[in-house]
Each structure stands twice: as structure tokens, then as C-alpha cells.
């Protein structure tokens, strides 16, 4: 195969960025064959990554995706055909690449990444993310950090994260506990601007307003006993139906199932050419880490294909590791608030803080629980929501916040009051 010829040529020589101690030769390619790689996401970016890995010498690849193929995917997710609509993305993508690249075994896993425990992730050399969800990135990032055992070097699983948004994209290499993690740079993914509730409740003007109404108002009112799972097709379908009815009531067109899913999950849109470029970067980093043929990215590459000044522009830099990162750091974040701010107001503000973006937070101090989002405990603690923070927390006291979207990660805030 021509691809293997090029790989042998690449891995049989050294270059200016070759890591010290690297021994070139055909044995390197044989080593690649034994490495087990995990790809999370089989959408637009994931399809490209799977193809690239298979053509880069990797022979044992696993892929996780819980979604099924929609007709809207076919314009950029090239491993799928019209006859595949309704089938699991992971299964179809794995089958397609395995057929086209002899000798490659791709194992599909249809489900959520949260369905797998640490022993599952421990079997892989590295993890590559081709996700369209900030929440999912945060979860896998926290999981890989928590897996690290200082006495076991094999427990450190490099995370290669790729993301695209229109003509813009990024790739980064994360060494859990050693380098800046996704949570350290969360402020780069600022939450979308909030729509006033009065607009959602009385005069929606856009299809997105109808979807947000169903998400933020109809669900809590009509299904208050159910915890919304944005990965559950039944829940998304219910929101879509409510949104559609709302849109018809106000003469608004454009509400679709895929739009509902995108608004609720805060999915980042993508186009094919950007996917191809970012997937190539991610695969390149995987090859460098797995073979040691060259130094890997340190640690962030940004790309834009529509720069007003230069058209196409790329830039690499070392992302800063934050000592107060809730995942890989150990210091609390100091926040200054008004003593008269209620617990509910402060809790809601966490969704808008760029470094937090917590939508369902539970709050506690070292001595007491202030509020729990869990349905069984919500009733017992909701009485605190109307109380002032000055009544509940002492000056300089640490408050711990958790959110189911980021697993067991605990956000620590040191509260200071405006004097």
C-alpha cells in the first residue's frame, strides 16, 4: 500500500524536531500496530480522524458515539450514505473504514462516554476528542485527570482535543495533571448570550427563542420530576415538539430537530474543510506521541480560514496551567460579591461566569449543605435560595460547587464581600 510506503519513509529517518533517543526503523511502524487508540465522536470531525488514523499505521482503534445518523449529516460526514440514516454513527463509521483499509480493526461503542468507567479508558494509549459539546469535553478531561496515579506512568493518558466552529478551529495536546487542561482554558468557550426570560415567555422572535422557552420554562413546569438528559432522544424529541408548537403559535418558522438539539446541547456548528484540517492536526499529534518521531504540540494550535487580514491564519502557543483550576489545580477561585446577594442569584450567576459555566450547581460549605440540585434533596434545601449570602457564608469562607455535567469535579470558591 502506498500509504505504508510513505509511513516507512517517515519513520525510518530523523529530523530537526526528533525526540532524543528515538530509533528510526520499521520497528516503529510495528509498534504503532499494537497501540490502542480511542476516538470520542464519530461526527464531522470524528469521521476525518478515524480515516486519518487508519491510514497512519494505527490498527486497533475504538470509537464512542451515542448519536444516530441524520440526513443533515450527509453533506460533511463522508463515511455515511443515505441508506445509513437512522443507524448508529459509531457502528457505520467503524464498518466503513474497516472495509476500506485492510488490517484495521475499529471497535464501535454506541453510548455516552459517561457509561464507561476508568478501567475502560485505562486500556488506551491516548484519547482523541472530536466532540461538538463543551460539556462532554469537560467530563472526559476531568475523568482522565482523576485517573492519573503518580506512581504509575501508564495511568497518564494524553488527550488530543480538536474542535471546529465554522471556518475556525483548534487542536491541543493535554497531558493530564502536567499541562494546561480543558478546564484551565474554559473561558475561551464563553457561554452564549442569554435571552431575557420575558422575551421567551411573551414575545419570541426567533426559532431559538421557542427552543429556549421549551428548555428553560416548559420542561421545569410540565416535567419537573424528570431530570433533563440532553443526550436522551426522547427528551430532545419532547423539547422539539414543544418548540414547534410554540413557533406555530407565534408564526415563527425554522424550528427543526437538529436545531433543537444544537441549542439545548450548545453544539458548535462545523463545516467539512475545517474538519479536515483540524483532524489532520489531531492525527499528526497522535502519530508523534505514539512513535516519538517528533516533538508533540506544546500545547495549543488555533486556525482560522477566513481571517480578514490574511485569509488563512494559524498560530501555536503554550496554554497556561491555572493553579486555581478546579480539575488540575488545587487553589480556590476568589470571588467578590455583594453581601445582600441571595444564594439563588449567586447560583444562577455561575452559568454566566466564563470559568465556570455551571447550569445545575449544588452548593455547600465545609460545614453545611446550602443547596442540592438532586431531586430528592432539592425540597429540603430550596429554602436557602432566598437567603442572603452574608447570612449563609462567612467572609473568606470556601464554598464548594458541583454540577452533574462535569462529573465529580468540585469547584472551590473563596467568598469575599464588597466592603
KOLDORO-647730 format. One record per residue (C-alpha): residue number from 1; x, y, z. Coordinates in Angstrom, 3 decimals, padded with zeros to 6 digits. Example, Ala and Ser with C-alpha at 12.3 -4.5 7.8 and 13.67 -1.06 7.14 Angstrom:
[1; [012.300; -004.500; 007.800]]
[2; [013.670; -001.060; 007.140]]
END
This chain:
[1; [000.000; 000.000; 000.000]]
[2; [001.314; 003.445; -000.966]]
[3; [000.394; 004.908; 002.439]]
[4; [002.536; 002.329; 004.234]]
[5; [005.463; 003.184; 001.953]]
[6; [005.259; 006.828; 002.950]]
[7; [004.939; 005.915; 006.634]]
[8; [008.037; 003.709; 006.455]]
[9; [009.943; 006.562; 004.837]]
[10; [008.808; 008.994; 007.541]]
[11; [009.514; 006.715; 010.473]]
[12; [012.870; 005.457; 009.154]]
[13; [014.634; 008.799; 009.410]]
[14; [015.235; 011.594; 011.888]]
[15; [014.634; 015.333; 011.638]]
[16; [015.275; 018.593; 013.492]]
[17; [012.374; 018.007; 015.907]]
[18; [013.004; 014.307; 016.542]]
[19; [012.875; 013.450; 020.237]]
[20; [016.198; 012.449; 021.787]]
[21; [016.540; 008.688; 021.982]]
[22; [014.258; 007.983; 019.021]]
[23; [015.476; 004.997; 016.998]]
[24; [014.097; 005.102; 013.433]]
[25; [013.267; 001.957; 011.525]]
[26; [010.462; -000.423; 010.506]]
[27; [010.031; -001.467; 014.129]]
[28; [008.373; 001.875; 014.840]]
[29; [005.541; 001.091; 012.432]]
[30; [005.133; -002.319; 014.034]]
[31; [004.792; -000.580; 017.397]]
[32; [002.004; 001.599; 016.032]]
[33; [000.118; -001.558; 015.124]]
[34; [-000.034; -002.591; 018.774]]
[35; [-001.219; 000.707; 020.234]]
[36; [-004.881; 001.011; 021.119]]
[37; [-006.402; 004.432; 020.370]]
[38; [-009.778; 005.822; 021.459]]
[39; [-011.700; 008.338; 019.362]]
[40; [-014.647; 010.079; 021.021]]
[41; [-017.178; 011.280; 018.488]]
[42; [-017.995; 009.950; 015.023]]
[43; [-019.444; 013.130; 013.552]]
[44; [-017.878; 015.553; 011.101]]
[45; [-014.525; 015.709; 012.915]]
[46; [-014.612; 012.104; 014.106]]
[47; [-015.100; 010.706; 010.590]]
[48; [-011.981; 012.508; 009.409]]
[49; [-009.965; 011.403; 012.440]]
[50; [-010.935; 007.738; 012.045]]
[51; [-009.940; 007.774; 008.375]]
[52; [-006.643; 009.513; 009.117]]
[53; [-005.694; 007.173; 011.957]]
[54; [-006.385; 004.108; 009.844]]
[55; [-004.152; 005.495; 007.085]]
[56; [-001.406; 006.442; 009.547]]
[57; [-000.461; 002.991; 010.730]]
[58; [-002.810; 002.533; 013.689]]
[59; [-004.523; -000.830; 013.617]]
[60; [-006.530; -001.038; 016.858]]
[61; [-008.983; 001.854; 017.109]]
[62; [-012.101; 002.244; 019.246]]
[63; [-014.804; 004.870; 018.737]]
[64; [-017.596; 006.069; 021.028]]
[65; [-020.692; 007.910; 019.838]]
[66; [-024.270; 007.741; 021.016]]
[67; [-025.914; 009.539; 018.090]]
[68; [-027.666; 008.128; 015.051]]
[69; [-027.182; 009.389; 011.510]]
[70; [-029.467; 012.192; 010.374]]
[71; [-029.949; 013.254; 006.761]]
[72; [-028.430; 016.646; 007.657]]
[73; [-025.126; 014.881; 008.442]]
[74; [-024.566; 013.663; 004.902]]
[75; [-023.145; 016.893; 003.484]]
[76; [-019.943; 016.692; 005.579]]
[77; [-019.787; 013.338; 007.388]]
[78; [-018.456; 011.439; 004.402]]
[79; [-018.464; 007.934; 005.898]]
[80; [-022.279; 007.903; 005.828]]
[81; [-024.744; 007.350; 002.996]]
[82; [-028.479; 007.991; 002.649]]
[83; [-029.161; 004.317; 003.354]]
[84; [-027.438; 004.712; 006.737]]
[85; [-029.895; 007.318; 008.077]]
[86; [-031.193; 006.182; 011.459]]
[87; [-028.235; 003.872; 012.132]]
[88; [-025.657; 004.461; 014.931]]
[89; [-022.810; 006.679; 013.784]]
[90; [-020.136; 004.676; 015.607]]
[91; [-021.196; 001.368; 014.042]]
[92; [-021.462; 002.674; 010.480]]
[93; [-018.215; 004.675; 010.656]]
[94; [-016.285; 001.719; 012.079]]
[95; [-017.625; -000.632; 009.414]]
[96; [-016.882; 001.761; 006.539]]
[97; [-013.254; 002.443; 007.487]]
[98; [-012.570; -001.216; 008.322]]
[99; [-013.756; -002.218; 004.843]]
[100; [-011.682; 000.395; 003.051]]
[101; [-008.415; -000.038; 004.982]]
[102; [-007.327; -003.692; 005.219]]
[103; [-005.861; -004.820; 008.503]]
[104; [-007.530; -002.151; 010.610]]
[105; [-009.892; -003.132; 013.411]]
[106; [-012.264; -000.420; 014.580]]
[107; [-014.457; -001.305; 017.544]]
[108; [-017.622; 000.791; 017.883]]
[109; [-019.247; 001.654; 021.197]]
[110; [-022.753; 003.074; 020.975]]
[111; [-023.451; 005.054; 024.117]]
[112; [-022.446; 008.012; 026.246]]
[113; [-018.882; 008.486; 027.435]]
[114; [-020.277; 008.566; 030.971]]
[115; [-021.405; 004.946; 030.529]]
[116; [-017.796; 003.715; 030.751]]
[117; [-015.657; 003.511; 033.869]]
[118; [-011.994; 004.293; 034.391]]
[119; [-010.910; 000.715; 033.616]]
[120; [-012.270; 001.158; 030.099]]
[121; [-010.293; 004.345; 029.457]]
[122; [-007.171; 002.907; 031.067]]
[123; [-006.661; 000.411; 028.214]]
[124; [-005.839; 003.096; 025.626]]
[125; [-002.538; 004.759; 024.817]]
[126; [-004.262; 008.094; 024.205]]
[127; [-007.677; 009.633; 023.647]]
[128; [-008.675; 011.875; 020.736]]
[129; [-011.786; 014.037; 021.048]]
[130; [-013.813; 015.052; 018.028]]
[131; [-016.703; 016.366; 020.072]]
[132; [-019.294; 019.042; 019.377]]
[133; [-020.152; 019.623; 023.026]]
[134; [-018.278; 021.635; 025.650]]
[135; [-019.949; 019.622; 028.438]]
[136; [-018.645; 016.314; 027.063]]
[137; [-015.128; 017.723; 026.726]]
[138; [-015.205; 018.836; 030.340]]
[139; [-016.318; 015.399; 031.524]]
[140; [-013.636; 013.386; 029.724]]
[141; [-010.997; 015.927; 030.725]]
[142; [-011.917; 015.580; 034.407]]
[143; [-012.015; 011.789; 034.127]]
[144; [-008.543; 011.491; 032.600]]
[145; [-007.098; 013.853; 035.226]]
[146; [-008.646; 011.821; 038.051]]
[147; [-007.163; 008.603; 036.611]]
[148; [-003.558; 009.734; 036.989]]
[149; [-001.558; 007.839; 039.607]]
[150; [001.829; 009.492; 040.290]]
[151; [003.342; 006.051; 040.885]]
[152; [002.059; 004.597; 037.602]]
[153; [003.184; 006.349; 034.425]]
[154; [000.826; 004.222; 032.335]]
[155; [-002.135; 005.853; 034.064]]
[156; [-001.427; 009.155; 032.296]]
[157; [-003.425; 009.156; 029.063]]
[158; [-002.689; 012.085; 026.727]]
[159; [-005.804; 013.840; 025.486]]
[160; [-005.791; 015.325; 021.985]]
[161; [-008.738; 017.665; 021.605]]
[162; [-009.987; 019.036; 018.305]]
[163; [-012.813; 021.469; 017.768]]
[164; [-014.285; 023.496; 014.930]]
[165; [-016.713; 026.347; 014.567]]
[166; [-017.386; 027.461; 011.015]]
[167; [-014.054; 028.444; 009.440]]
[168; [-012.308; 028.450; 012.821]]
[169; [-010.770; 025.501; 014.604]]
[170; [-008.296; 024.407; 017.236]]
[171; [-006.297; 021.385; 018.296]]
[172; [-004.458; 020.917; 021.551]]
[173; [-002.429; 018.310; 023.388]]
[174; [-003.201; 017.838; 027.068]]
[175; [-001.079; 015.796; 029.444]]
[176; [-003.403; 015.334; 032.435]]
[177; [-002.018; 016.964; 035.635]]
[178; [001.143; 018.092; 033.805]]
[179; [-000.125; 020.642; 031.303]]
[180; [-002.996; 023.053; 030.953]]
[181; [-006.287; 021.166; 030.728]]
[182; [-009.609; 021.967; 029.112]]
[183; [-010.969; 023.443; 032.335]]
[184; [-007.978; 025.806; 032.555]]
[185; [-008.997; 027.331; 029.228]]
[186; [-012.768; 027.146; 029.686]]
[187; [-013.123; 030.923; 029.487]]
[188; [-012.152; 030.667; 025.804]]
[189; [-015.506; 028.957; 025.264]]
[190; [-017.685; 031.755; 026.570]]
[191; [-021.358; 030.829; 027.110]]
[192; [-023.741; 032.164; 024.524]]
[193; [-025.571; 035.359; 025.385]]
[194; [-028.657; 034.756; 027.481]]
[195; [-032.094; 035.716; 026.148]]
[196; [-034.250; 037.605; 028.682]]
[197; [-036.912; 035.326; 030.145]]
[198; [-039.562; 037.938; 029.417]]
[199; [-038.780; 037.565; 025.707]]
[200; [-039.040; 033.787; 025.905]]
[201; [-042.284; 033.952; 027.858]]
[202; [-044.168; 036.643; 025.922]]
[203; [-042.735; 037.688; 022.553]]
[204; [-040.364; 035.108; 020.998]]
[205; [-038.961; 036.401; 017.707]]
[206; [-036.627; 033.617; 016.581]]
[207; [-036.867; 029.813; 016.403]]
[208; [-034.099; 029.640; 019.027]]
[209; [-036.331; 031.605; 021.430]]
[210; [-039.008; 028.920; 021.109]]
[211; [-036.477; 026.195; 021.831]]
[212; [-035.088; 028.027; 024.858]]
[213; [-038.666; 028.504; 026.113]]
[214; [-039.265; 024.749; 025.913]]
[215; [-035.901; 024.085; 027.556]]
[216; [-035.978; 026.637; 030.373]]
[217; [-039.700; 027.094; 031.025]]
[218; [-041.883; 024.301; 029.624]]
[219; [-039.724; 021.433; 030.868]]
[220; [-039.425; 022.619; 034.507]]
[221; [-043.171; 023.331; 034.574]]
[222; [-044.529; 020.237; 032.855]]
[223; [-041.846; 017.650; 033.682]]
[224; [-040.462; 018.951; 036.956]]
[225; [-039.992; 015.443; 038.325]]
[226; [-037.730; 014.439; 035.414]]
[227; [-034.091; 015.476; 035.161]]
[228; [-033.445; 016.659; 031.626]]
[229; [-030.883; 014.495; 029.822]]
[230; [-029.767; 016.290; 026.674]]
[231; [-028.370; 013.005; 025.333]]
[232; [-031.749; 011.243; 025.587]]
[233; [-033.543; 011.230; 022.184]]
[234; [-036.941; 011.073; 023.914]]
[235; [-036.186; 014.230; 025.886]]
[236; [-034.926; 016.092; 022.811]]
[237; [-037.988; 014.970; 020.851]]
[238; [-040.286; 016.310; 023.574]]
[239; [-038.485; 019.658; 023.558]]
[240; [-038.666; 019.756; 019.762]]
[241; [-042.419; 019.134; 019.770]]
[242; [-042.990; 021.820; 022.398]]
[243; [-040.771; 024.249; 020.474]]
[244; [-042.572; 023.543; 017.215]]
[245; [-045.972; 024.175; 018.779]]
[246; [-044.685; 027.403; 020.312]]
[247; [-043.269; 028.541; 016.973]]
[248; [-046.561; 027.872; 015.164]]
[249; [-048.418; 029.854; 017.806]]
[250; [-046.314; 032.949; 017.029]]
[251; [-045.929; 032.358; 013.297]]
[252; [-042.208; 031.540; 013.502]]
[253; [-040.627; 029.153; 011.004]]
[254; [-037.349; 027.235; 011.124]]
[255; [-037.592; 025.032; 014.221]]
[256; [-036.061; 021.631; 013.449]]
[257; [-034.988; 018.625; 015.495]]
[258; [-031.304; 019.264; 014.763]]
[259; [-031.653; 022.933; 015.762]]
[260; [-033.353; 021.897; 018.998]]
[261; [-030.502; 019.532; 019.752]]
[262; [-027.938; 022.194; 018.903]]
[263; [-029.483; 024.908; 021.080]]
[264; [-030.085; 022.660; 024.095]]
[265; [-026.663; 020.979; 023.960]]
[266; [-024.859; 024.136; 022.865]]
[267; [-023.469; 022.233; 019.895]]
[268; [-020.804; 024.026; 017.884]]
[269; [-021.518; 024.011; 014.127]]
[270; [-018.868; 022.745; 011.700]]
[271; [-018.006; 022.677; 008.002]]
[272; [-016.147; 019.999; 006.056]]
[273; [-012.928; 021.815; 005.112]]
[274; [-012.240; 022.962; 008.677]]
[275; [-012.939; 019.449; 009.959]]
[276; [-010.363; 018.026; 007.539]]
[277; [-007.637; 020.460; 008.623]]
[278; [-008.194; 020.035; 012.367]]
[279; [-008.495; 016.239; 012.068]]
[280; [-005.157; 016.178; 010.241]]
[281; [-003.577; 018.143; 013.085]]
[282; [-005.031; 015.807; 015.727]]
[283; [-003.844; 012.711; 013.874]]
[284; [-000.403; 014.233; 013.392]]
[285; [-000.116; 014.728; 017.159]]
[286; [-001.282; 011.167; 017.809]]
[287; [001.404; 009.843; 015.458]]
[288; [004.104; 011.915; 017.154]]
[289; [003.080; 010.832; 020.651]]
[290; [002.720; 007.160; 019.726]]
[291; [006.007; 006.912; 017.799]]
[292; [008.169; 009.656; 019.395]]
[293; [009.299; 010.545; 015.866]]
[294; [008.948; 014.259; 016.631]]
[295; [008.091; 016.606; 019.481]]
[296; [004.365; 016.956; 020.031]]
[297; [002.457; 020.221; 020.097]]
[298; [003.017; 022.412; 023.155]]
[299; [000.184; 022.873; 023.573]]
[300; [-002.455; 024.754; 021.525]]
[301; [-002.917; 025.417; 017.817]]
[302; [-005.576; 027.795; 016.583]]
[303; [-006.696; 028.057; 012.966]]
[304; [-008.930; 030.408; 011.030]]
[305; [-009.793; 030.093; 007.379]]
[306; [-011.482; 033.452; 006.937]]
[307; [-009.155; 035.997; 008.542]]
[308; [-009.956; 039.478; 007.119]]
[309; [-006.238; 040.334; 007.029]]
[310; [-004.589; 037.167; 005.729]]
[311; [-007.341; 034.783; 004.643]]
[312; [-005.858; 031.676; 006.252]]
[313; [-004.079; 032.038; 009.588]]
[314; [-002.642; 029.651; 012.191]]
[315; [-000.902; 030.263; 015.476]]
[316; [000.526; 027.996; 018.174]]
[317; [001.183; 028.813; 021.814]]
[318; [001.605; 027.167; 025.196]]
[319; [-001.660; 027.399; 027.094]]
[320; [-001.209; 028.453; 030.711]]
[321; [-001.890; 025.978; 033.503]]
[322; [-004.063; 027.670; 036.131]]
[323; [-003.259; 026.961; 039.782]]
[324; [-006.916; 027.561; 040.692]]
[325; [-008.270; 025.224; 038.007]]
[326; [-010.992; 023.076; 039.650]]
[327; [-009.785; 019.977; 037.784]]
[328; [-005.986; 020.051; 037.710]]
[329; [-005.239; 022.814; 040.241]]
[330; [-005.581; 022.976; 043.997]]
[331; [-006.355; 026.620; 044.833]]
[332; [-009.819; 028.149; 045.227]]
[333; [-011.039; 030.960; 042.975]]
[334; [-011.549; 034.208; 044.889]]
[335; [-014.831; 035.953; 044.104]]
[336; [-016.140; 039.239; 045.483]]
[337; [-019.914; 039.609; 045.778]]
[338; [-022.493; 041.778; 047.487]]
[339; [-023.418; 040.558; 050.960]]
[340; [-027.106; 041.060; 050.104]]
[341; [-026.983; 038.838; 047.009]]
[342; [-029.205; 035.810; 047.506]]
[343; [-027.947; 032.264; 047.162]]
[344; [-030.232; 031.822; 044.154]]
[345; [-028.797; 034.891; 042.425]]
[346; [-025.236; 033.715; 043.043]]
[347; [-026.058; 030.168; 041.953]]
[348; [-027.585; 031.450; 038.703]]
[349; [-024.559; 033.673; 038.077]]
[350; [-022.344; 030.588; 037.864]]
[351; [-023.873; 029.783; 034.469]]
[352; [-022.592; 033.099; 033.112]]
[353; [-019.105; 033.007; 034.621]]
[354; [-016.736; 032.095; 031.727]]
[355; [-014.520; 029.991; 034.002]]
[356; [-017.443; 028.029; 035.489]]
[357; [-020.439; 027.724; 033.108]]
[358; [-022.383; 025.612; 035.596]]
[359; [-026.064; 025.224; 034.792]]
[360; [-027.227; 022.848; 037.576]]
[361; [-024.948; 023.630; 040.508]]
[362; [-025.179; 022.250; 044.010]]
[363; [-023.550; 024.388; 046.728]]
[364; [-022.030; 023.515; 050.082]]
[365; [-019.507; 024.809; 052.566]]
[366; [-017.174; 022.746; 054.691]]
[367; [-019.804; 022.560; 057.428]]
[368; [-023.216; 022.519; 055.732]]
[369; [-025.122; 021.943; 052.522]]
[370; [-026.629; 025.143; 051.125]]
[371; [-028.433; 023.788; 048.072]]
[372; [-028.638; 020.425; 046.295]]
[373; [-029.844; 020.064; 042.706]]
[374; [-030.653; 016.384; 043.185]]
[375; [-034.442; 015.969; 043.128]]
[376; [-034.546; 014.019; 046.409]]
[377; [-032.717; 016.800; 048.287]]
[378; [-033.897; 019.871; 046.406]]
[379; [-037.023; 020.273; 048.525]]
[380; [-035.018; 020.144; 051.737]]
[381; [-032.568; 022.845; 050.679]]
[382; [-034.530; 025.185; 048.403]]
[383; [-035.463; 027.301; 051.424]]
[384; [-031.903; 028.669; 051.392]]
[385; [-032.253; 030.071; 047.874]]
[386; [-033.934; 033.247; 049.072]]
[387; [-031.445; 033.847; 051.888]]
[388; [-028.620; 036.362; 051.583]]
[389; [-025.094; 035.075; 051.049]]
[390; [-023.972; 037.176; 054.007]]
[391; [-026.238; 035.057; 056.215]]
[392; [-025.033; 031.733; 054.864]]
[393; [-021.300; 032.224; 054.339]]
[394; [-018.567; 033.868; 056.392]]
[395; [-016.066; 036.327; 054.918]]
[396; [-013.229; 034.343; 053.311]]
[397; [-015.057; 031.025; 053.636]]
[398; [-014.657; 028.419; 050.897]]
[399; [-017.737; 027.246; 049.027]]
[400; [-017.700; 024.007; 047.033]]
[401; [-019.852; 023.732; 043.919]]
[402; [-020.570; 020.595; 041.915]]
[403; [-022.515; 020.021; 038.715]]
[404; [-023.539; 016.713; 037.090]]
[405; [-022.285; 017.971; 033.708]]
[406; [-018.666; 017.762; 034.898]]
[407; [-018.814; 014.551; 036.915]]
[408; [-017.147; 014.568; 040.310]]
[409; [-015.223; 017.804; 039.737]]
[410; [-015.524; 020.170; 042.689]]
[411; [-015.276; 023.915; 042.033]]
[412; [-013.881; 025.800; 045.018]]
[413; [-014.670; 029.481; 045.509]]
[414; [-013.381; 031.690; 048.316]]
[415; [-016.123; 034.208; 049.069]]
[416; [-015.302; 037.831; 049.813]]
[417; [-017.899; 040.540; 050.344]]
[418; [-017.905; 044.068; 048.959]]
[419; [-016.927; 046.417; 051.769]]
END
